[in-house]
């Protein structure tokens, strides 16, 4: 029996989709995975909400935030590593960011984050497997339109670059005849967007780990926003972070912005370059041909393969 340790109960998304509108990372990393596997007829798994329930399992899947509750657990330990560092004495690490397992370096990344944050040797000699992060539940397909008008940010308010809190800066974007939309209460979109963006403040320090969680040992973030924009069928604007860099082939995948000026320039390009806009829409279709947003059984197969290693 393999347990997914989740003290906070999360219902099946098929029965209560509203519970998935704004999921913390540790629920996505444990209970959401459990329900994906359960809904694909995987047996010998259970949700473990207590340590006593965990002790009935021969292996336990857990998130960093619950590590202390399982410190003396005797079975096999499986940590899902996202925006928290890996812990010691784990039998299998599940990573949702391929860059962590197979880093490929670029001078722009090194300049952005520094050499220390580009050190991924902590994976060497340990059992790491890549699995897609669970898709944002309830994401809607969009109808692209040029010139684009509705530009939407979905995410946590405190992660935004500081300039978005300044009305003068917002007006610069709005002067391009752009309607900026900020949604801090949902993970999914509403289906009316023409462009999707997530431009974070790269200097933020995690209140949990005291480290920057964009890159390095505490920065195994997921490229979920890229898969999301491809599924939505509209262009995206994102930071150049390691997980996004790994997926990106060129501008048609998504445009890069690490600060307000770069975001402003990206917006201008999408407003004035019709060929670029539609090329990015076409790339979305290509990227969805083998996308776990379209087929959750991909995640099931990845889990079954990873579990074979222990």
Helices and strands as residue ranges (DSSP letters): E 2-5, G 17-20, H 25-27, I 28-32, H 33-38, E 45-48, H 51-54, E 59-62, G 64-70, E 76-81, E 92-95, H 98-101, H 107-113, G 116-118, G 121-123, E 128-130, E 150-154, G 157-159, G 162-165, H 167-174, E 179-183, E 195-198, G 216-218, H 224-232, E 235-238, H 242-247, E 255-256, H 260-272, H 274-287, G 288-290, H 297-308
